């Protein structure tokens, strides 16, 4: 088979473009972290609402996961150039990089409700419901200022 | 030619006089009959109506310090929420009839129109009983000395008499959905429309700022800037009634994402209301006609 040089060059260009579009590991990591939070909040929420039967072991595992994620230091997951104006596939407001200390403070503020969630999970659905409000409040505090609208 | 000018001038004077009369606020507050309000019930009306979300002093944590001052940037200019605490800069000396006229008709005790940034077009359906309760509650809150900051508007929106014409043309009785068979839906319609004024953001407006009643709760551009206020009509919102009630309590969507924008304030209020109120709003949202 004969392959022309221009065809190879074109293929190389396409491959290069594909590499450039690849999502950086820091972005993947932070998005995975938010997904982990969301999935575990979903487990607790389902029990709080009575959609799923209360199961202390599952509830505590979910709450522990949320508290665990909240302990991660996210500073390393927000490198320069990974805001919504610079790359596709993120809703990270450029304002994050103007106010990194505030972002980190707001993230750390989620640790107390994370701990409260663990305590509530052991008690029952009613307590979980009350704790979810606190957790959601911590999420909102950051999303209001630092996530682009849908 | 001279005659034409005279006729034209006379017509202009007549038109001016007609506009002046048409734009005038009602001269006296309507008599307000009914028993004195209950402050504890008024707290619920206050929360459901979101009074504090606009009138609380910004930059501090007390949601019951109603010194005003929050700024709202709009295409007409910047509006600033006034002080509605029971102090001398607020509603000290107001009667319940004064409050009723302000909240339902958008007219101040000294007879001036309020701008419709104050959602009286929604509050106009508030019952006498709820108003009396709200009045009792507002008077029970601490007075705040913050002075009124006024608005920064572009001409011709600086002419308050213009609001009188706007009200005549665009403020309508009632809301889109007819009385439903289910009392919970009707209770939800009252909560969502007369109190929580959901339609003020979730219903699109025309260039004159009139709500498009053919697209009730069908979503609209965000008046505060980027993005859109989501549609709540059943064709667009796939949430169950339980999803909606849970969202209004916790701020968590069915995907367990968190609420954003002005809904954060709405949820902070609704989380404090009885579960039955959140369920009623959810029942009404589910009963909305599709777009």
HADDOCK unambig.tbl for C-alpha pairs under 7 A between the chains (distance, minus, plus):
assign (segid A and resid 38 and name CA) (segid B and resid 256 and name CA) 5.26 0.50 0.50
assign (segid A and resid 38 and name CA) (segid B and resid 257 and name CA) 6.45 0.50 0.50
assign (segid A and resid 41 and name CA) (segid B and resid 256 and name CA) 6.36 0.50 0.50
assign (segid A and resid 42 and name CA) (segid B and resid 256 and name CA) 5.79 0.50 0.50
assign (segid A and resid 132 and name CA) (segid B and resid 250 and name CA) 6.54 0.50 0.50
assign (segid A and resid 133 and name CA) (segid B and resid 250 and name CA) 4.68 0.50 0.50
assign (segid A and resid 136 and name CA) (segid B and resid 250 and name CA) 6.53 0.50 0.50
assign (segid A and resid 136 and name CA) (segid B and resid 251 and name CA) 6.28 0.50 0.50
assign (segid A and resid 136 and name CA) (segid B and resid 252 and name CA) 6.50 0.50 0.50
assign (segid A and resid 136 and name CA) (segid B and resid 258 and name CA) 6.04 0.50 0.50
assign (segid A and resid 139 and name CA) (segid B and resid 258 and name CA) 6.31 0.50 0.50
assign (segid A and resid 140 and name CA) (segid B and resid 258 and name CA) 5.87 0.50 0.50
assign (segid A and resid 140 and name CA) (segid B and resid 259 and name CA) 6.47 0.50 0.50
assign (segid A and resid 140 and name CA) (segid B and resid 260 and name CA) 6.39 0.50 0.50
assign (segid A and resid 143 and name CA) (segid B and resid 260 and name CA) 6.56 0.50 0.50
assign (segid A and resid 144 and name CA) (segid B and resid 260 and name CA) 5.54 0.50 0.50
assign (segid A and resid 144 and name CA) (segid B and resid 261 and name CA) 5.96 0.50 0.50
assign (segid A and resid 149 and name CA) (segid B and resid 226 and name CA) 6.92 0.50 0.50
assign (segid A and resid 149 and name CA) (segid B and resid 227 and name CA) 5.47 0.50 0.50
assign (segid A and resid 150 and name CA) (segid B and resid 227 and name CA) 6.23 0.50 0.50
